[in-house]
Amino acid sequence: MGDPKAFLTIHRKEAGYRPVHDRIHDFGEVEQTLNSGDRRQQASRCMDCGVPFCHWACPLGNRPPEWNEALHRGDWELAYRLLNSTNDFPEFTGRVCPALCEKACVLNLAVHEPVTNREDEAAITEHAFEENYVRIHHPERNGKRVAVIGSGPAGLVAANRLNLMGYAVTVFDKNEDAGGLLRYGIPNFKLNKAVIGRRTDVLKAEGIGFRFNTPIDLTSLPTGFDAYIVATGTPQARDLTIPGRDLMGVHFALDLLAQQNRVLAGAEIPHGELVNAKGKDVLVIGGGDTGSDCIGTVRRQGCRSVTQIEIMPRPVEGPADPQHPWPEWPRTLKTTSSHEEGCTRRWNLNTLRFVGKDGKVAGAEVQEVAWRPTPRGGRPTMEPARKPEVIKADMVLLAMGFLKPALPTLAPNVFVAGDAAMGASLVVRAMASGRDAANAAHCFLAGKRLCSAKA
């Protein structure tokens, strides 16, 4: 390492967010950047520990010690090459990954100040695009064709890997543009959609074909291909089938998020189909990232108030979680940029029914619950703890996760990747699964039995 003792004198420094009073009025990315000097200094904190648990924790197997060292020395191109060798699209993970590597960092254990890996990889990749380190490859074709169904992170990684191996790759997607949930689920204030377009322009230039507005029936795959990658994600959101569910104003989270992203892209939505929170009291049911994204979105739309409720208990305060010790991912209370912008958060609330007036939702009857351990272990049981109450709301957003799809029986030359294979998970895990599926398809087509298992 260039400075093996830097971590002793240099503290963790994050770029932080734009001020709330500034960012709340637009959908521009909320995260700021450090200057190149500060960024290189942060990279120098990587301490060359004996066992790099950051590498162990990353689903992609990224090697932060290597590219942080290159960044510290000012060799931005080498840093990008090292980063890109394991991560096809670090501009995505550099923005939306929860940074499993940072929680597993030895400095997180020692002083709760891990290396800023996620911000470092975002900075490295932006520098790479600015300095034309991202080059167009023209691989020699091997005469075989592969269809990729779905252009989310898993599908894009699989397509990229197979294309670079020499396969003629065509990506099919039901939507009007590439990205899957990156484009139609994650708000622009976390991931500017120009970042996706910039990368797909590279993929197109390298020979990958895209066919949009083309839904594919998995029981009748398009003909003319030697192998298929199914990366259709988890399109079915988890519903809440309680009285009043059919009232106007109760929506799935993606009804709001996907539509808002389309509006920002220039789409015109008929007034009767518009999902907009302006002037409304909003209730978000679900305490995860999707619920947080809803909060930031309705704030920017001009809601009157927003409340987020979760049926599970409030997580422990960080930075450490005794139930999931280092280097595992701690289940601690997470406060996002959207939470900072203003909302009421409550836990241990079970939703009993939606209350309506003139066919429109007016509130939700909820009840505080307590979770009791079962004698033989397993999932705790839920018991009522207090009398029901009504939370006023004229818009309700259901953000309770997604159901793993039931796939039909598939032929041996069909490989499943991403959320379609493992259920809803992280973007970084979907990308790793896409890479594995591409390798499995390649081994199948090349006749290599040792790695023919599906991802």
Backbone hydrogen bonds, N-H to C=O, Kabsch-Sander energy under -0.5 kcal/mol:
donor,donor_aa,acceptor,acceptor_aa,energy
6,A,3,D,-1.8
8,L,5,K,-1.7
9,T,5,K,-0.5
9,T,6,A,-1.4
10,I,6,A,-2.6
11,H,9,T,-0.5
18,R,30,V,-2.9
22,D,19,P,-1.3
23,R,19,P,-2.7
24,I,20,V,-2.2
25,H,22,D,-1.0
26,D,23,R,-1.8
30,V,189,F,-2.6
32,Q,16,G,-2.8
39,R,35,N,-2.5
40,R,36,S,-2.4
41,Q,37,G,-1.9
42,Q,38,D,-2.4
43,A,39,R,-2.0
44,S,40,R,-1.4
45,R,42,Q,-1.2
46,C,43,A,-1.5
53,F,51,V,-1.6
55,H,52,P,-1.0
56,W,52,P,-1.3
57,A,53,F,-2.4
58,C,54,C,-1.4
61,G,58,C,-1.5
66,E,63,R,-1.1
67,W,63,R,-1.5
68,N,64,P,-2.8
69,E,65,P,-1.4
70,A,66,E,-1.8
71,L,67,W,-2.1
72,H,68,N,-2.7
73,R,69,E,-1.9
74,G,71,L,-1.5
75,D,70,A,-2.4
76,W,74,G,-1.5
79,A,75,D,-2.2
80,Y,76,W,-2.2
81,R,77,E,-2.5
82,L,78,L,-2.7
83,L,79,A,-2.2
84,N,80,Y,-3.4
85,S,81,R,-1.2
86,T,83,L,-1.1
87,N,83,L,-1.8
88,D,86,T,-0.6
92,F,89,F,-1.7
93,T,89,F,-1.3
94,G,90,P,-2.2
95,R,92,F,-1.6
96,V,92,F,-2.3
97,C,93,T,-1.8
102,E,99,A,-0.7
103,K,99,A,-1.2
104,A,100,L,-1.3
105,C,102,E,-0.8
108,N,105,C,-1.0
109,L,105,C,-1.3
110,A,106,V,-2.4
111,V,107,L,-2.4
112,H,107,L,-0.6
112,H,108,N,-0.8
113,E,107,L,-1.6
117,N,115,V,-2.4
120,D,116,T,-2.4
121,E,117,N,-2.7
122,A,118,R,-1.9
123,A,119,E,-2.4
124,I,120,D,-2.7
125,T,121,E,-2.0
126,E,122,A,-2.3
127,H,123,A,-2.3
128,A,124,I,-1.9
129,F,125,T,-2.1
130,E,126,E,-2.3
131,E,127,H,-2.3
132,N,129,F,-0.9
133,Y,128,A,-3.0
134,V,128,A,-0.9
135,R,133,Y,-1.0
142,N,166,G,-2.2
146,V,168,A,-2.5
147,A,227,A,-2.2
148,V,170,T,-2.8
149,I,147,A,-0.5
149,I,229,I,-3.4
150,G,148,V,-0.8
150,G,172,F,-3.2
152,G,231,A,-0.6
156,L,152,G,-2.8
157,V,153,P,-2.0
158,A,154,A,-2.4
159,A,155,G,-2.6
160,N,156,L,-2.5
161,R,157,V,-2.7
162,L,158,A,-2.5
163,N,159,A,-2.3
164,L,160,N,-2.2
165,M,161,R,-1.1
166,G,163,N,-1.5
167,Y,162,L,-2.1
168,A,144,K,-2.7
169,V,167,Y,-0.8
170,T,146,V,-2.1
171,V,209,G,-3.5
172,F,148,V,-3.1
172,F,170,T,-0.5
173,D,211,R,-2.2
179,G,151,S,-1.8
182,L,179,G,-2.0
183,R,180,G,-0.9
184,Y,180,G,-2.9
185,G,181,L,-1.7
186,I,181,L,-2.5
190,K,187,P,-1.7
191,L,187,P,-2.0
195,V,192,N,-1.8
196,I,192,N,-0.6
197,G,193,K,-2.1
198,R,194,A,-2.4
199,R,195,V,-1.4
200,T,196,I,-2.7
201,D,197,G,-2.0
202,V,198,R,-1.1
203,L,199,R,-2.1
204,K,200,T,-2.5
205,A,201,D,-2.1
206,E,202,V,-1.5
207,G,204,K,-1.7
208,I,203,L,-2.1
209,G,169,V,-2.5
211,R,171,V,-3.1
212,F,210,F,-0.5
213,N,175,N,-3.0
214,T,173,D,-2.9
218,L,216,I,-0.6
220,S,217,D,-2.2
226,D,145,R,-2.6
227,A,145,R,-1.1
228,Y,413,N,-2.4
229,I,147,A,-2.6
230,V,228,Y,-0.5
230,V,415,F,-3.3
231,A,149,I,-2.9
231,A,229,I,-0.7
237,A,235,P,-0.7
238,R,401,G,-2.7
242,I,240,L,-1.7
245,R,242,I,-1.7
247,L,244,G,-1.9
248,M,359,G,-2.5
250,V,247,L,-1.3
251,H,249,G,-0.6
251,H,396,V,-3.0
253,A,398,L,-2.5
255,D,252,F,-1.0
256,L,252,F,-0.9
256,L,253,A,-0.9
257,L,253,A,-2.5
258,A,254,L,-2.0
259,Q,254,L,-0.6
259,Q,255,D,-0.7
260,Q,256,L,-2.5
261,N,257,L,-2.0
262,R,258,A,-2.0
263,V,259,Q,-2.6
264,L,260,Q,-2.3
265,A,261,N,-1.1
266,G,263,V,-1.6
267,A,262,R,-2.7
269,I,267,A,-0.6
273,E,270,P,-1.9
274,L,270,P,-0.6
274,L,271,H,-1.1
276,N,274,L,-0.8
279,G,302,G,-3.0
280,K,277,A,-2.5
282,V,280,K,-0.7
282,V,305,S,-2.8
283,L,395,M,-2.6
284,V,307,T,-3.4
285,I,283,L,-0.5
285,I,397,L,-2.8
286,G,284,V,-0.7
286,G,309,I,-3.0
288,G,399,A,-0.5
292,S,288,G,-2.0
293,D,289,D,-2.6
294,C,290,T,-1.8
295,I,291,G,-1.8
296,G,292,S,-2.1
297,T,293,D,-1.9
298,V,294,C,-2.8
299,R,295,I,-2.1
300,R,296,G,-1.5
301,Q,297,T,-1.4
302,G,298,V,-0.7
302,G,299,R,-0.8
303,C,298,V,-2.1
304,R,280,K,-2.5
305,S,280,K,-1.5
307,T,282,V,-2.4
308,Q,344,T,-3.3
309,I,284,V,-2.7
310,E,346,R,-1.2
316,V,331,R,-0.8
324,H,321,D,-1.4
328,E,325,P,-2.3
332,T,330,P,-1.5
333,L,316,V,-2.8
335,T,333,L,-0.5
336,T,334,K,-0.6
340,E,336,T,-1.9
341,E,337,S,-0.8
341,E,338,S,-0.7
342,G,339,H,-1.7
344,T,306,V,-2.1
346,R,308,Q,-2.5
348,N,312,M,-1.9
349,L,310,E,-2.0
350,N,348,N,-0.5
350,N,367,Q,-2.7
352,L,350,N,-0.6
352,L,365,E,-3.1
353,R,365,E,-1.2
354,F,243,P,-3.0
355,V,363,G,-2.7
357,K,360,K,-2.8
360,K,357,K,-1.6
361,V,248,M,-3.0
362,A,355,V,-3.8
363,G,355,V,-1.5
364,A,391,I,-2.1
365,E,353,R,-2.9
366,V,364,A,-0.6
366,V,389,E,-3.1
367,Q,350,N,-2.2
369,V,348,N,-2.5
370,A,383,E,-2.9
372,R,370,A,-0.6
372,R,381,T,-3.1
377,G,374,T,-1.8
381,T,372,R,-2.9
383,E,370,A,-2.7
385,A,368,E,-3.0
386,R,368,E,-1.4
389,E,366,V,-2.8
391,I,364,A,-2.9
392,K,390,V,-0.6
393,A,362,A,-1.8
394,D,281,D,-2.0
395,M,281,D,-1.2
396,V,249,G,-2.8
397,L,283,L,-2.8
398,L,251,H,-2.9
399,A,285,I,-3.0
399,A,397,L,-0.7
403,L,236,Q,-3.0
407,L,405,P,-0.8
414,V,411,A,-1.9
415,F,228,Y,-2.7
417,A,230,V,-2.9
420,A,417,A,-0.8
421,A,418,G,-1.6
422,M,418,G,-1.8
423,G,419,D,-2.5
430,A,426,L,-2.2
431,M,427,V,-2.4
432,A,428,V,-1.9
433,S,429,R,-2.3
434,G,430,A,-2.3
435,R,431,M,-2.0
436,D,432,A,-2.1
437,A,433,S,-2.5
438,A,434,G,-2.1
439,N,435,R,-2.1
440,A,436,D,-2.4
441,A,437,A,-2.6
442,H,438,A,-2.3
443,C,439,N,-2.6
444,F,440,A,-2.2
445,L,441,A,-2.6
446,A,442,H,-2.4
447,G,443,C,-0.5
447,G,444,F,-0.8
448,K,443,C,-2.9
449,R,447,G,-0.8
451,C,448,K,-0.7
452,S,449,R,-1.3
